[in-house]
Amino acid sequence: MAVPPYETEGGTAGVNQLTLPNTYFAFVSVFDPTLSTLLYSSLFGDSQISTALLGFQSSSPTYGTAVTVDAAGNFYVAGWTADPLLQVTAGALQTTVGSCGVLGVGIPTLNGQCSFVEKLSPVDGASPPTLIYGTYLGHMPRIGGVDEIVSIMADASGDAYVAGFTNISGFPTTTGSYQPGCGTSDCGSTEFIAELNPTGTRLLAANAVR
């Protein structure tokens, strides 16, 4: 059967992203309850050149590390990326990978390693899901600085909760959080948990714990 589409390489909404260039892409696949029929499958990423991360990889990698579904059937893909062209939405919390920091400038630009969250409408088997929101989530890093989401869940109201780790101070936290940061520029391995509102435009709560 035809797989309902989502986006092409480069982020055009409405068609499936099928092309895998010489890079690392995230992906998500949705099956029916018996796992016998593929209802939807798409890559998430972009092939633009960037010497991101230590080791200077030749492209902008995107890793999907967590998925979840909320009570309405919307599904979420989260992970980390150095891709400056990951699909985001107007008014999202962080609309550019540069909001996580730029490690250097030139040709190509050195992008920081940033977490991301994408929320899509339910897969019904008849029409492709639409992007409800897409946002980067991170802070200003240094060389070797990382933000990585490793888990995600959503509550009945559509708030998304993500958890992961960072190794440098500055991860965006909220006023009154239990621990707003690690307190030093080099945090080693610091865990974080953050809550996004249903439209991905606001950080409802965020805490960093070392």
C-alpha positions as CSV (number, residue, x, y, z in Angstrom):
1,M,0.0,0.0,0.0
2,A,1.1,3.6,-0.4
3,V,2.6,5.1,2.7
4,P,1.0,8.4,3.7
5,P,3.6,11.1,3.1
6,Y,5.0,13.8,5.4
7,E,8.0,15.7,4.1
8,T,10.8,15.7,1.6
9,E,14.5,16.1,2.2
10,G,14.7,19.8,3.0
11,G,11.4,19.9,4.9
12,T,8.6,20.4,2.4
13,A,5.3,19.5,4.1
14,G,3.0,17.1,2.4
15,V,5.3,14.5,0.9
16,N,7.3,11.7,2.5
17,Q,11.0,12.2,3.2
18,L,12.4,9.2,1.3
19,T,15.9,10.2,0.4
20,L,18.8,9.3,2.6
21,P,22.0,11.2,1.7
22,N,25.4,10.6,3.2
23,T,24.4,11.6,6.7
24,Y,22.5,10.4,9.8
25,F,18.7,10.9,9.8
26,A,16.1,10.2,12.4
27,F,13.1,8.2,11.3
28,V,9.7,7.2,12.6
29,S,7.5,4.3,11.3
30,V,3.9,3.6,12.3
31,F,2.3,0.2,12.0
32,D,-1.2,-1.2,12.5
33,P,-1.9,-3.0,15.8
34,T,-0.8,-6.4,14.4
35,L,2.5,-5.0,13.0
36,S,1.5,-6.4,9.6
37,T,0.9,-3.1,7.7
38,L,3.1,0.0,7.5
39,L,0.8,2.9,7.9
40,Y,3.3,5.7,7.7
41,S,7.1,6.1,7.6
42,S,9.3,9.1,7.2
43,L,12.9,10.3,7.6
44,F,13.6,13.5,9.6
45,G,16.7,15.4,8.7
46,D,18.5,17.4,6.1
47,S,21.7,16.9,4.0
48,Q,23.1,20.4,4.3
49,I,26.8,20.3,5.0
50,S,28.0,21.2,8.6
51,T,31.1,20.2,10.4
52,A,29.1,19.6,13.6
53,L,30.3,17.8,16.7
54,L,33.7,16.7,17.7
55,G,35.3,14.6,14.9
56,F,34.0,17.1,12.3
57,Q,31.4,14.9,10.6
58,S,30.8,15.8,7.0
59,S,27.1,16.5,7.4
60,S,24.4,17.6,9.9
61,P,23.3,14.5,11.8
62,T,19.8,14.1,13.3
63,Y,19.2,11.3,15.8
64,G,15.7,10.2,16.9
65,T,15.9,8.8,20.4
66,A,12.4,8.9,21.8
67,V,8.8,8.7,20.6
68,T,5.4,8.8,22.3
69,V,1.7,9.2,21.6
70,D,-0.8,11.3,23.5
71,A,-4.5,10.6,24.3
72,A,-5.7,12.3,21.1
73,G,-3.4,10.1,18.9
74,N,-0.9,12.8,18.2
75,F,2.6,11.4,18.1
76,Y,5.9,13.0,19.0
77,V,9.5,12.4,17.8
78,A,12.4,13.7,19.9
79,G,16.2,13.5,19.8
80,W,19.1,15.7,19.0
81,T,20.5,17.3,15.9
82,A,23.0,19.7,14.4
83,D,20.7,20.3,11.4
84,P,19.9,24.0,10.8
85,L,17.0,23.1,8.5
86,L,15.0,20.7,10.7
87,Q,11.3,21.5,10.2
88,V,10.1,24.0,12.8
89,T,6.9,26.0,13.2
90,A,6.2,29.7,13.5
91,G,6.2,30.9,17.1
92,A,7.8,27.7,18.4
93,L,10.0,27.9,21.5
94,Q,13.3,27.8,19.6
95,T,13.1,28.1,15.8
96,T,16.8,27.9,14.9
97,V,19.6,25.5,15.8
98,G,21.6,28.6,16.3
99,S,19.6,29.2,19.5
100,C,21.6,26.3,20.9
101,G,24.8,28.1,20.0
102,V,27.1,28.3,17.0
103,L,30.5,26.8,17.6
104,G,32.1,28.8,14.8
105,V,31.4,30.6,11.5
106,G,32.7,30.1,8.0
107,I,32.0,27.6,5.2
108,P,30.5,25.5,6.6
109,T,29.1,26.9,9.9
110,L,29.7,24.9,13.0
111,N,26.3,24.3,14.6
112,G,25.8,23.3,18.2
113,Q,24.3,19.9,19.2
114,C,20.7,20.7,20.0
115,S,17.7,18.7,21.2
116,F,14.5,18.8,19.2
117,V,10.8,17.9,19.6
118,E,8.4,17.3,16.7
119,K,4.6,16.8,17.3
120,L,2.4,15.4,14.4
121,S,-1.3,14.8,14.1
122,P,-2.6,11.2,14.2
123,V,-2.0,8.7,11.4
124,D,-5.4,7.6,10.1
125,G,-4.2,5.6,7.1
126,A,-6.1,7.9,4.7
127,S,-4.2,11.2,4.8
128,P,-0.7,12.2,5.9
129,P,-0.1,13.6,9.4
130,T,0.5,17.3,9.7
131,L,3.1,19.0,11.8
132,I,1.5,20.5,14.9
133,Y,4.8,21.9,16.1
134,G,8.5,21.5,15.7
135,T,11.1,23.1,18.0
136,Y,14.7,23.0,19.0
137,L,15.4,22.8,22.7
138,G,18.8,23.7,24.1
139,H,21.3,26.4,25.2
140,M,24.5,28.1,24.2
141,P,27.2,25.4,24.2
142,R,31.0,25.3,24.0
143,I,33.1,23.0,21.8
144,G,32.0,19.5,22.8
145,G,28.8,20.9,24.4
146,V,25.8,18.6,24.0
147,D,22.0,18.5,24.7
148,E,20.4,15.1,24.2
149,I,16.8,14.1,24.8
150,V,16.5,10.4,25.6
151,S,12.9,10.1,26.6
152,I,9.5,11.7,26.0
153,M,5.9,11.3,27.2
154,A,2.7,13.3,26.9
155,D,-0.2,13.8,29.3
156,A,-3.9,14.0,28.5
157,S,-3.8,17.8,27.9
158,G,-1.1,17.4,25.3
159,D,1.8,18.8,27.4
160,A,5.0,17.0,26.4
161,Y,7.6,16.0,29.0
162,V,11.2,15.4,27.8
163,A,14.2,14.1,29.8
164,G,17.9,14.0,28.8
165,F,21.3,15.2,29.6
166,T,23.6,18.1,29.0
167,N,27.3,18.8,29.8
168,I,27.4,22.5,30.1
169,S,25.6,25.2,32.1
170,G,22.9,27.3,30.4
171,F,20.2,24.8,29.6
172,P,16.9,26.8,29.6
173,T,15.2,26.3,33.0
174,T,12.2,28.0,34.6
175,T,11.9,30.3,37.6
176,G,11.4,28.3,40.8
177,S,12.7,25.1,39.4
178,Y,14.3,22.6,41.9
179,Q,17.7,23.1,40.4
180,P,18.0,25.8,37.7
181,G,21.5,24.7,36.6
182,C,24.7,22.9,37.5
183,G,26.3,26.1,38.7
184,T,29.6,25.7,36.7
185,S,30.5,26.1,33.1
186,D,31.6,22.5,32.8
187,C,28.8,20.3,34.2
188,G,30.1,16.9,33.4
189,S,26.9,15.0,32.9
190,T,23.8,16.8,34.1
191,E,20.3,15.5,33.6
192,F,17.3,17.7,32.6
193,I,13.6,17.4,32.5
194,A,11.4,19.9,30.7
195,E,7.6,20.3,30.0
196,L,6.4,21.9,26.8
197,N,2.8,23.3,26.3
198,P,0.6,21.6,23.6
199,T,1.6,24.1,20.9
200,G,5.4,23.9,21.6
201,T,5.5,27.7,22.1
202,R,6.3,27.8,25.8
203,L,8.4,26.0,28.4
204,L,6.1,25.3,31.3
205,A,8.7,23.9,33.6
206,A,12.4,22.9,33.2
207,N,14.9,21.7,35.7
208,A,18.5,20.6,35.6
209,V,19.9,18.1,38.1
210,R,23.5,17.1,38.6
